[in-house]
Amino acid sequence: MNKAKAYSMIQALLAAALFGASAPLSKILLGHIEPIPLAAFLYLGSGVGMILYRLAIKIIKKNKDNEAPLIKKDYPWLLGAVIFGGVIAPIILMYSLKITPASTAALLLNFESIATTIIAAGVFKEAIGKRSLMAILFITAASIILSWDFSNQWGLSIGTLGILAACICWGIDNNFTRNISSKNPFTIVTIKGFGAGFFSLILTLITGSMFPSIETVVKAMLLGCFSYGFSIVLFVLAMRNLGSARTSALFGTSPFIGVILAFILLREIPTVMFLVSLPIMIFGTVLLLKEEHCHKHIHEATIHEHRHCHEDNHHDHVHLPGEIPANGYHSHVHEHKEIEHEHQHMPDIHHRHTH
């Protein structure tokens, strides 16, 4: 393994650790702040963190931004992502965390991938294979086990149902973001952070929620900066060398990292239902993250813009000497001619064909 790939694997695992820490640490903060303002400051922290990161990169590296900019038709998708993923989902999650063990919440967040897959297949007609269908069954079964409450006459835990609802909202968010995923991810996260943060801040004023102390605000923004902001930055950077499939597989460890932190920081004792659901959830996650398929497919001729390099099978256009940066990645409007070939692929920007 070369140093670049090893470094990228460390980036992906660190991204997973930062995101995994969000559930137990948010649980701790909920003792000092109400759910809506906590959601607000988490996302404001991510927006501030993203701006600071981009400023630091420009000052240190003095490099030109080689990502594709957002255009007018992208903003409706971004607005939907802000509403569902930045406002509704985190508020539901924070309320649910108040009455749910952080370890259970961290494990249940795996359901986000299932919600994303079901919405992608059912609404956006994205192809899924047998492995994904099996993963859906296993993770759904584990989620039902975790949601069952024997002390409740209805047999269901309100807190865990709330977390599942938040995962569905994030599933909608992911599919909306998927439609603009070829554009500058740092701009998307910055807009989402400030948009969702200010919206939730207005809700805080409307609902009359109490504002916390400055110390709690700073802690919430720091958590948002690292768990929602820098986590995504590290995830995107890791994708540069590992690709989306391997990076997602490594990032899939985040719920289990959250579980471990919950046991350490909150001294939570795992329940019988948790212990039963854990191996089922792990098996389903492994199945989902290994989803790939190979078949002969046709790429229709198209013209678009996104960040790319010329080391794949899809970008063979010619540049003048000196036009391509040293790292090979750049962004500009380019044309793809119709091509038919066969290789392993995921449903990324170049492989959203029908089956």
Secondary structure, 3 states (H helix, E strand, C coil): CCHHHHHHHHHHHHHHHHHHCHHHHHHHHCCCCCHHHHHHHHHHHHHHHHHHHHHHHHHHHCCCCCCECCCHHHHHHHHHHHHHHHHHHHHHHHHHHCCCCHHHHHHHCCHHHHHHHHHHHHCCCCCCCHHHHHHHHHHHHHHHHHHECCCCCCCECHHHHHHHHHHHHHHHHHHHHHCCCCECHHHHHHHHHHHHHHHHHHHHHHHCCCCCCHHHHHHHHHHHHHHHHHHHHHHHHHHHHHHHHHHHHHHCCHHHHHHHHHHHHCCCCCCHHHHHHHHHHHHHHHHHHCCCEEEEEEECCEEEEEEECCCCCCCCCCCCCCCCCCCCCEEEEEEECCEEEEEEECCCCCCCCCC
